Amino acid sequence: MMTMTLRIKEASLLLEFLTLATHCMSGSMENIMETDMVAMMRRAHGHCQDPASDVTMNMLVSVHELLVLEDVDITKRLDYSSAIAVLGFSLIVSILRTFDVRVEAARVMVSAPVLALVTTHVLYINFYKLYYGWSMIVCVAMGVAQLFLWARWAAVSRHPSNWKLWVVVIASGLAMLLEIYDFPPYGGYFDAHSIWHATVPLTILWWSFIRDDAEFRTSSLLKKSKTKAK
């Protein structure tokens, strides 16, 4: 009976949060008072395993954590599938950038095996066996490969924003360790997963590096074109 009551409360909180989120995305912010969000989070306290991760800056993180309260088979499959898809795409980008692959045929040869791996894994977990352990192994392997590629490139390149890349690589490596070696919530609030979500600000630094890299590459190409013109 108590479990049923908690589930009803959790569903009510989820519906309330999604309603607020819908108002935010539709632009009707004037209909939402800050006190409504605060009150909702207070009611959520006691029903979330790691409430600290529910108040991070990323709205998607909050939605994800609240959806965990109503976790079903389809949400797990979507979670694992989207994770491997994002990691596969970023692995392709890291290979193409760090090895400066410019020939179209070579890009296809690099991308095809990764896309095949991602597709096979998604089909496996969706139509054969939803295996969290195996999915974690694949994701960690792809993540480690990317960190190694970027670290190697940062060590040998003379990029003016190398320090930003080093910060992202090191912090991402530590965050990956937190995700692997989980621990119970400290004081009922902070566990490894919530601390992992606290790395969201790294996204700002990562995009800052991407902008700097685009400017650096553009400048280099312009210099080469001017040199050839002479």
N, C-alpha and C positions, 0 to 999 in steps of 0.2 A: 504494500500500500504506500509506503514511504517512497519507494523507487518510482512508482507511478506519479506521485505528487511532484517529485523533483523533475521528472520528464515534462510534466505539464508546465511547470514554472520555466524550464529551460526553453521549451517551445514558445512560450509567451514572450520571453526576453528576446529570442531570436527574431520573432515577428516584429517586435517593437523596434529593434535595431535596424532591421531591413526597411521598415517604414521611414525611419529617420534618414537612412542612407538614400532612399528613393527621393525624398524631399531635397536632400543636398544635391544629388545629381541632376534634378530637374530645375535647379536654380532658385527654388523657393525658400531660400535661407531665412527670410524674414518670418517664416512660420515656425521656425525652430528656435527654441530658447536654450541657452547653454545649460540652464538648470535641468532641462529635460535629460540631456546626455549624462550629466553628473548623477542625477537620481537613478537613471537606468543602470549605470555602472555600479552604484551602491547596491542595487538589488541583485546585480549579477554576482557580487562578491559572495563567496561561499559555494557557488555552483560551478566555477571555473577551476580547473586544476592549476593553471598558471596565469592568474589575472594580469600579471605584469605585461605579458605579451599582448593583451587585449587593448592596451592603451599606447601602443607604439604609433609612430607618425604615419605609417602606411595603412590606408583604409583597407586594402586587400588583406593585410595581416589580421586585422580585427575581424573581418568577415570570415576568414579561414578559421580562426580560433573559435568563433561562435558556431560555425557550422560543424565543428568537431563534436559539439554537444549533441547534435543530431546525426552523428556519423553513420552512414549506411554504405552498402556495398558499392553503389554507383559513385559516391563522393570519394571513396578510397581509390577507385579505379581512375577517376578523373585527376585526383591529386598525384598519383604515381605517374600517370601518362604525361601530364603537363610538365612534371619535373624532368623526366627524361628527355622530353622534346626540347625544353629550354636549354638543358645541358648539351644536347646534341648540336643545336644551332650555335651555341657559344663556343663549342669545341671546334666546329668548322671555321668559325671566324678567327679563333686564336691561331689555328694552323695556317690559314691563308695570310694573316697579318704578320706573324712572327717569322715565317719563311718567305714573305714577300712574293707570294704566288700571284702572278699577273696573267699568265697564259690561260685562256679559257678552258682548253682541254685539260690542263693540269688541275684547274679548280674543280672540274667535274670528277676527275679521278680521285681527288681528295675527299670531295663531298659524298660521293656515291657509297663508299663503305660505311661512313658514319650514319648516313640516312638509312642504309640497310639495317644497321645495328639497332637504331632507334625504332624503326618500323617493326622489326622482329620482336623486340622487347615489349613494345606496346601490345602487339598481337598476343604475345605469350601471357602477359598479366591480365589481359581482358578476356581471352577466349580459352585459355588453358588452366592457369593457376595464378591466383592473386597472392604472390609470395613477397612479403615485405622485406625479408632478409636478403633475398636475391636482388630485389629492386634497389635496396640500399647499397649493395656491393657494386652494382653497375653504375649508380649515380656517383658514388665516392670515387670509383676508378676514373670516370670521365672528369670529375672535378679536380682530382689530383693531377691528371694529365694536363689540364689547362693551366693550373698553377705552375707546374714545371715548365711548360712552354713559355709562359709570360716571364717567369723568373729568369730563365735562360736568356731570353731576348733582352730583358732589362739589364742583364749583366754585361752583354757584349755591345749593345747599341749605345749611341751617344745622344739619345733623345733628351731634350731639355726638361721634360716632365717625368723623368724616370722615377723621381722620388715618390710621386703620386702612385705610380704603378706598384712600387715596392710596398707602400703602405697598404694598398688594396690586397696584394698577394699575401702578405704576412697576416693581416687581419682575417682574410678569408680562410687561410689555413687554420688559424686558431678557432674560427667559428665552425669549421668542419669537424675539428676535434670535439668541440662541445656537442655537436649534433650526434657524433658517434658514441662518445662516452657521457651518456645522460646521467643526471643525478636528481633525486627527489627535490621538490620545491623547498627552498630555504625560507623558513618562517611562513610557509604557505603561499609565497608570492613568486620567488625567483628560482626557476629551475634552468637547466641548460638550454632548453628550447626558448624560453623567454629572453635569455641573454643573447642567444643567436639572433632573435628578432631585433635586438638593440643595435645590430650592425647595419641597420637600414641606412644611417647617414653615409655609409661607405658608397652608396649608390651615387651620391652627389659628387664625391671625389672621383669615382669611376667615370662619370659622364664629363667631368672637368678634364680628365685625361684624354677622353675620346675627342673632345673639342680641340684640345691642344695638339693632339696627334693629327687631326684633319688639317689644321693650319700648318703644321710642320711638313706634312706630305705635300700640301699644295705649294708651299714655298720652295721645297726641294725640286718639284717638277717644273716650276716656273724658272728656277735657276738653270736647270738642265736644258730647257727649251731655248733660253737666251744664249746659252753657251753654244748650242748647236747652230743657232742662227748666225752667230759670228763666224 
